[in-house]
Amino acid sequence: MASLLVLGGCSQSEEEKPAKNDEVPQIIEAVIQVPETINPGEEATLAVTVRQGDEAVTDADEVKFEIWQEGQKENGDMAEAKHDSEGKYTADHIFAEEGLYYVQSHVTARSQHTMPMVSVQVGEAKAEDSGTGHEQENEGHEEGHSHSHGGEVSIELQASDQIHANKQTALSVKVDNEGEPLAEAKVKLEIALNGATPQWVNMSETEPGKYTADHQFTEPGTYTITTHVEKGDDIHEHTETELTVQ
């Protein structure tokens, strides 16, 4: 059984700023670009632009695209991307037939991991941003959770009650501010095992106040997960949780 234990939380006002050496790194941001028109059987170029603040990330450890047709993720394809210029990474892919597809970019860079996703209609329609892919995978798996209040901000980390190493795990964070969903925040997880160098996972907002991401834990053990929530200059909260992985 996966266990979630709240270790502590932190609230920050304008008068109480973190020490310089305690500041978290700027979030890695990745934006996917796909052609407006994609025809079946023809090669299409997929691109993702990676930035950290105002800096183009040209030294990503790994960038790849996962592509699958709706309802067939287990039969999807993986395409390795190469750096083109100014933080833009590209890969070519042939969509075999018409239909709705999902394109998810897996970006690992500077000890962070982010997985933006878009949906694309192969055939006639334009590509549109999609925030539902993770949500579909999360259904029926949010059984364990932690809950912490920092001032008026509530942070709730949710995960399956059984988590196994080397398998994709859906993680979800629900954030409220003064009893209302906190939308358009920057939410990321700092994941560490036994004090090792943490891995950073950026989360995507799938509905107001709900943020999701998939993560693969590399080995069994008790992980410390620090959930960071930021919005503007006024909100900077974090809570620590322990998660046991089999």
HELIX and SHEET records of a PDB file:
HELIX    1   1 LYS A   20  ASP A   22  5                                   3    
HELIX    2   2 LYS A   73  ASN A   75  5                                   3    
HELIX    3   3 GLY A  133  ASN A  138  1                                   6    
SHEET    1   A 9 LEU A   4  CYS A  10  0                                        
SHEET    2   A 9 ILE A 235  VAL A 245 -1                                        
SHEET    3   A 9 GLY A 221  LYS A 231 -1                                        
SHEET    4   A 9 LYS A 186  LEU A 193 -1                                        
SHEET    5   A 9 GLN A 199  ASN A 202 -1                                        
SHEET    6   A 9 GLN A 112  THR A 114  1                                        
SHEET    7   A 9 GLY A  99  ALA A 109 -1                                        
SHEET    8   A 9 GLU A  62  GLN A  69 -1                                        
SHEET    9   A 9 ASP A  77  GLU A  80 -1                                        
SHEET    1   B 9 LEU A   4  CYS A  10  0                                        
SHEET    2   B 9 ILE A 235  VAL A 245 -1                                        
SHEET    3   B 9 GLY A 221  LYS A 231 -1                                        
SHEET    4   B 9 LYS A 186  LEU A 193 -1                                        
SHEET    5   B 9 GLN A 199  ASN A 202 -1                                        
SHEET    6   B 9 GLN A 112  THR A 114  1                                        
SHEET    7   B 9 GLY A  99  ALA A 109 -1                                        
SHEET    8   B 9 MET A 117  VAL A 122 -1                                        
SHEET    9   B 9 GLU A 128  ASP A 129 -1                                        
SHEET    1   C 3 ILE A  28  GLN A  33  0                                        
SHEET    2   C 3 GLU A  43  GLN A  52 -1                                        
SHEET    3   C 3 GLU A  55  ALA A  56 -1                                        
SHEET    1   D 4 ILE A  28  GLN A  33  0                                        
SHEET    2   D 4 GLU A  43  GLN A  52 -1                                        
SHEET    3   D 4 LYS A  88  ILE A  94 -1                                        
SHEET    4   D 4 LYS A  82  SER A  85 -1                                        
SHEET    1   E 4 GLY A 144  GLY A 150  0                                        
SHEET    2   E 4 VAL A 153  ALA A 159 -1                                        
SHEET    3   E 4 GLN A 168  ASN A 177 -1                                        
SHEET    4   E 4 GLU A 180  PRO A 181 -1                                        
SHEET    1   F 5 GLY A 144  GLY A 150  0                                        
SHEET    2   F 5 VAL A 153  ALA A 159 -1                                        
SHEET    3   F 5 GLN A 168  ASN A 177 -1                                        
SHEET    4   F 5 LYS A 210  GLN A 216 -1                                        
SHEET    5   F 5 SER A 204  GLU A 207 -1                                        
END                                                                             
